[in-house]
Amino acid sequence: YLLKEGGILTALSPATGQVLKQERAGGALGEIYASPVAADGKLFVLNKEGKLVVIRAGADWDVLKVNELDEETWSTPAIADGRVYVRTMKAVYCFGQAP
């Protein structure tokens, strides 16, 4: 996967490098300083405005959810033990299912 400024997400074939899908990931628009991360068949994209976009991974990816944090973010989300951790300018958030 490649992610360009403005939320343009490209899925490439790992075997050939062929572009499988390229379009804007709705909700991931704007400035992005964080690297996309992946876990559990999903990509997580965090933009500067504080939108955490959850994308179903795959050749024909699609946006599953846009979470609005309403705080500026510059850091890459961290994933551990089935949880996603996001640091904003004012707080650290943890997302995941209760045990």
C-alpha positions as CSV (number, residue, x, y, z in Angstrom):
1,Y,0.0,0.0,0.0
2,L,1.1,3.6,-0.7
3,L,-0.5,6.6,0.7
4,K,-0.2,10.1,-0.8
5,E,-1.1,13.5,0.6
6,G,-4.8,14.1,0.2
7,G,-5.7,10.5,1.2
8,I,-4.9,8.8,-2.2
9,L,-4.4,5.2,-1.3
10,T,-2.9,2.7,-3.8
11,A,-2.9,-1.1,-3.4
12,L,-0.2,-2.8,-5.3
13,S,0.3,-6.5,-6.2
14,P,3.3,-7.7,-4.1
15,A,4.3,-10.1,-6.8
16,T,4.3,-7.8,-9.8
17,G,4.0,-4.2,-8.5
18,Q,0.8,-3.7,-10.6
19,V,-1.6,-1.1,-9.4
20,L,-4.7,-3.0,-8.2
21,K,-6.7,0.0,-6.9
22,Q,-6.0,3.7,-6.5
23,E,-8.4,6.3,-5.2
24,R,-9.1,8.7,-2.4
25,A,-9.8,7.1,0.9
26,G,-12.8,9.0,2.1
27,G,-12.1,10.6,5.5
28,A,-8.4,10.5,5.1
29,L,-8.2,13.8,3.2
30,G,-5.9,16.6,4.4
31,E,-2.4,16.5,5.7
32,I,-1.0,13.2,6.8
33,Y,2.2,12.9,8.8
34,A,1.6,9.5,10.3
35,S,2.5,6.3,8.6
36,P,-0.4,3.9,7.8
37,V,-0.3,0.8,10.0
38,A,-1.9,-2.6,9.5
39,A,-3.4,-5.3,11.7
40,D,-6.3,-7.8,11.7
41,G,-6.9,-7.3,8.0
42,K,-7.3,-3.5,8.3
43,L,-5.3,-0.4,7.6
44,F,-5.3,2.5,10.0
45,V,-4.7,6.0,8.6
46,L,-4.5,9.0,10.9
47,N,-4.6,12.5,9.5
48,K,-3.4,15.8,11.0
49,E,-6.9,16.9,11.8
50,G,-7.5,13.9,14.0
51,K,-9.5,11.5,11.8
52,L,-8.6,7.9,12.3
53,V,-9.7,6.1,9.1
54,V,-10.1,2.3,9.3
55,I,-9.8,0.6,5.9
56,R,-10.6,-3.1,5.0
57,A,-7.3,-4.2,3.5
58,G,-7.1,-6.0,0.2
59,A,-6.9,-5.5,-3.5
60,D,-10.3,-3.9,-3.5
61,W,-10.0,-2.0,-0.2
62,D,-12.8,0.1,1.2
63,V,-13.3,2.5,4.1
64,L,-15.0,0.9,7.0
65,K,-15.1,3.7,9.6
66,V,-13.9,7.3,10.1
67,N,-13.3,8.1,13.8
68,E,-13.2,11.8,14.7
69,L,-10.8,12.6,17.5
70,D,-11.3,16.4,17.2
71,E,-7.6,17.0,18.1
72,E,-4.5,17.6,16.0
73,T,-2.4,14.5,15.5
74,W,1.1,14.0,14.1
75,S,2.1,10.6,15.4
76,T,1.7,7.1,13.8
77,P,-0.8,4.9,15.6
78,A,0.6,1.9,17.6
79,I,-0.9,-1.5,17.6
80,A,-0.5,-4.0,20.4
81,D,-2.6,-6.9,21.9
82,G,-5.6,-6.2,19.7
83,R,-5.7,-2.5,20.5
84,V,-4.9,0.7,18.6
85,Y,-3.2,3.5,20.5
86,V,-3.4,7.0,19.2
87,R,-1.5,10.0,20.6
88,T,-3.0,13.5,19.9
89,M,-1.6,16.8,21.0
90,K,-3.5,16.5,24.3
91,A,-4.2,12.9,25.1
92,V,-3.5,9.2,24.3
93,Y,-6.5,7.1,23.2
94,C,-6.8,3.3,23.2
95,F,-9.3,1.6,20.9
96,G,-10.2,-2.1,21.2
97,Q,-12.8,-4.6,22.4
98,A,-13.2,-5.2,26.0
99,P,-11.7,-8.5,27.2
